[in-house]
């Protein structure tokens, strides 16, 4: 059942997820291999890099609602307790500030400032 759900989520990804995937696929950022809609325990992660134990989530507007925010906190706690690092970006950030989001991902993967950062 999880496998079918993962496939469905890949097929019907949001605009923000599609935008991120264009940049994350094929090891384009710091040579890191990402999987999308990857099952980890009871959860399906938007993007996951096993080598760096990094999770990237693109959150839509519903994530600001109290119940969804509480679920996100529990989910993040579960993942962090298992040694994963979780980066969350809103869909608006991904779509309107793509370079900022990509720079942050690069910095987390390499533990150094992005060469693409402006400033």
C-alpha positions in Angstrom: 0.0 0.0 0.0 2.8 2.4 0.9 4.6 1.7 -2.4 1.4 2.6 -4.4 1.0 5.8 -2.3 4.6 6.8 -3.0 4.1 6.3 -6.7 0.9 8.3 -6.7 2.5 11.2 -4.8 5.4 11.2 -7.3 2.9 11.3 -10.2 0.9 14.2 -8.6 3.6 16.3 -7.0 3.0 19.9 -6.2 4.5 22.8 -8.2 7.0 23.3 -5.4 8.0 19.7 -5.2 8.5 19.7 -9.0 10.6 22.8 -8.8 12.8 21.2 -6.1 13.1 17.9 -7.9 14.5 19.7 -11.0 17.4 20.8 -8.9 17.8 17.8 -6.5 17.8 15.0 -9.1 20.9 13.6 -10.7 23.2 14.7 -7.9 23.1 18.3 -8.9 23.6 19.8 -5.4 27.0 18.8 -3.8 26.8 15.4 -5.5 24.1 14.3 -3.1 21.6 11.6 -4.3 18.0 12.4 -3.4 15.0 10.2 -3.6 11.5 11.6 -3.7 8.4 10.4 -1.9 10.6 8.0 0.1 9.1 5.8 2.8 10.8 6.1 6.2 9.1 4.3 9.1 5.4 5.3 9.1 6.1 8.4 7.0 6.6 9.3 3.3 9.3 12.0 3.0 9.1 14.5 0.2 12.9 14.2 -0.5 15.5 12.1 1.3 19.3 11.8 0.9 20.4 8.7 2.7 24.2 9.5 2.5 23.7 12.8 4.4 20.6 11.5 6.4 18.8 14.7 5.2 15.1 15.1 4.7 13.7 18.0 2.8 10.0 18.9 3.1 8.0 21.3 0.9 5.0 22.4 3.0 1.8 23.9 1.6 -0.4 26.4 3.3 -2.2 23.7 5.3 1.0 23.2 7.4 0.3 26.5 9.2 -2.9 25.1 10.6 -2.6 24.1 14.3 -3.3 20.3 13.9 -1.1 19.9 10.9 1.7 21.9 12.6 1.5 19.6 15.6 1.7 16.5 13.3 4.7 18.1 11.5 6.4 18.6 14.9 5.8 15.0 15.9 7.0 13.7 12.5 10.2 15.9 12.8 10.8 14.6 16.3 10.5 11.0 15.1 12.9 11.5 12.2 15.5 13.5 14.3 15.4 10.8 17.0 16.5 8.4 14.3 19.5 10.6 13.3 17.9 12.4 10.4 18.1 16.2 9.8 14.9 17.8 8.6 14.8 21.0 6.5 11.3 22.5 5.9 10.5 25.1 3.4 7.1 26.5 2.5 5.9 26.1 -1.1 6.0 29.9 -1.3 9.7 29.9 -0.4 10.5 27.2 -2.9 8.6 28.9 -5.7 9.5 32.5 -5.0 13.0 32.2 -3.4 14.3 29.1 -5.1 18.0 30.2 -5.0 17.8 30.9 -1.3 16.3 27.4 -0.7 18.9 25.7 -2.9 21.7 27.7 -1.1 20.5 26.5 2.3 20.4 22.9 1.1 23.9 23.2 -0.3 25.2 24.7 3.0 23.6 21.8 5.0 25.1 19.2 2.7 28.6 20.6 2.7 28.7 22.5 6.0 30.1 25.5 4.2 28.6 28.6 2.5 27.2 28.1 -0.9 29.4 29.4 -3.7 26.1 30.6 -5.4 25.0 32.8 -2.4 24.9 36.4 -3.2 25.9 39.0 -0.6 
